[in-house]
Amino acid sequence: MSSRRRRHLRRGGGSSQHRLPMLGGEPVTAGRGRWARRIATAAPWPLLVGCSGGGTHLSFLDPQGPVAAIQRLHFLEVFGLLAVFVALPVFLVTPWFAWRYRYGAAARYAPKWNFSAALDIACWAGPTVILALLGALVWGSTHALDPYKPLASKQPALRVQVIGYDWKWLFIYPDQGVASVGELALPAGRPVALQLTSATVMQSLLIPALGSQIYAMGGMVTQLHLEAAHPGRFLGENTLYDGDGFPQEKFTAIAMPPSGFEAWVRKVRASGLPMNTAALDAISSRTTRAQLIQAVDKARSRDGNVYYRGVSAALFPAVVAATKDGTAVGAAAFGNAGSAATSPTSQPPNPTRESLR
């Protein structure tokens, strides 16, 4: 080391401790600081995987229904399969190869080697087994998690019709004669049968904690069956980019006790906005939910959501037909709303998928 460099170090100008960050009040070396930051960043991840934000369940890894529970099991099975047959062999064989062919005395030098039947079988056996096991898992899970397949239950499924707009979701309860924007109310422990369409571009509905994603397309109807096992709040969102308001196209699915759901329906019937042509025009405009609230009677919206009463069972099929034909929704879509909204025994006919297309 030169004399100039030694003088520089004695003055402290070249001290590594002088320049590096502090950890616990003491200077750390470059390696120690780098690994400390990595550990601090990675340590909380197991806690964040299934965490809830403000009491809202966010992930299928924290399942709140039977569909999400099967999806988590499927994920863990695939993860374990890949860990055993892919990651584990790599981590075991790589150090052995490095030791054998660098330090091992038994290694044989064969510069003209060109084929090994045992090695060839081993290389192909692993991927073959992986594909076979993954294929069996995917085949079984695909049929078990068919979104069109009703969930087994002693209770009849609650019908909910979902329309995707720019940039909001309209949830229609045809048997109750009410609707909401921004909130999907569900009775806990009861299956929910959703029919979905889009009044604009293709969209994708996902409630991770309840499981399953399904597309909604204009002029077509798709189906999704879910169930919330317990009361709670669950994040719902559109996962398909559809323009400027895409980040705000979220909603909250709220599972309530049966009595709480009935009270929610009565409250919407009593205080919701009337569903008419003007209301549907406001919903159909290219606005976020917050902008919709600014455009309607703020006194009728609560919790950042908008609620409607007097919703006809004819509204959903009318929107599907109008989107498919490129026409406006006719007045007939609002015709029989009064009886559906006021009579708890009114049960409009259940439209089939063929009749809605």
C-alpha positions, 0 to 999 in steps of 0.5 A: 500500500502506498504511503499516500493511501496509508495517510488517507486511511489514518485520517478516516477518509477511506474507512468503510465504516465511515461511509456505510449505513448503521444497524442497531447503532453500529456500523455494518460492513457492506456484506452484512448491510446487504444481507440485513436489508434482504432479510428485513425485506423477505421476512414478513412475506409469509405473514403478508400472503393471506393478510387482510387489509382493514378486515377485508380478505384479499387472497385465495390463500386465505380462503373464505369459501369452498371454491377458494379452499379447493384452489388453495389446496390445488396451489399447494399440491402443484407447489409441492410437486414442483418442489419435490421433482424440480427444485429439490433435485436441482439443489441436491445434484448441483453441489454433488456435481460441483464437488465430484467433478472438481474435487472428487478423485473418482471422477473419470475423464472421458473426452470422447463420451457421447451417450449414456442410456441411464442419463437419457432415461433419467433426463426424460423420466423427470419431465414425464412424471411431472407432466403426468401428475400435473395433467391429473391434477389439472384435469380433476380440478378443472371439472371440480371447479367448473364455474358453470357447475352449481355448488351442492347445498340444501339451500337454493342459490341466490341469483345475482346478475352482474353487468360490467360498465366503464368503470363500475359493476352493477349487481342486480338481485332480480328476485328481490328487485334491488341493485347496487353499484360498488357492493355485492351483498351475500348471505353467508353459508348460501350458494350464489349463482351469478350471471355476468355480461358486459355493457362495454368492452370485455371484462373479468370479475374476480373475488380472490378470497371466494375463488374463481375468475370469470370473463364478462363479454358484451351480448353474451352471458357467463356464469359463476357459482360462489359461496361465502362460508362465514360473514366477512368482507372480500375484495372484488375487482376487474382484472382486465384492463379497460381504460382510464378508470381501471384502477378504481373498478373495484368493489366489496363483497360482503357476506352477512348472516341471513337475517342481515341480508334480509335487513340489507334488502329492506333498507335498499328497498326503502332508501335506494334510488329508483331504477329508471332510464335516467339512472341507467344512463348515469350508470352507463356513462364512462365514469368511476363509482366516485364520479357516479356518486357525484352525479346522483343524489348523494343523500341516497348513497352510503359507504361510497356505494349506490343502491337502487330499488324497483329493479325489474327482472327484465333489465338484465336480458334487455341490456344483453340484447341491447349490447348485442344489437347495438341499440338502446335499452327500451322502456320495457326493461323498467316495466315490472319493477314495482311488484318485484321490489315490494312483494317478497314472494314475487319470483320472476322466471329464471332466464336460461343462458340460451334465452339471454343470448 
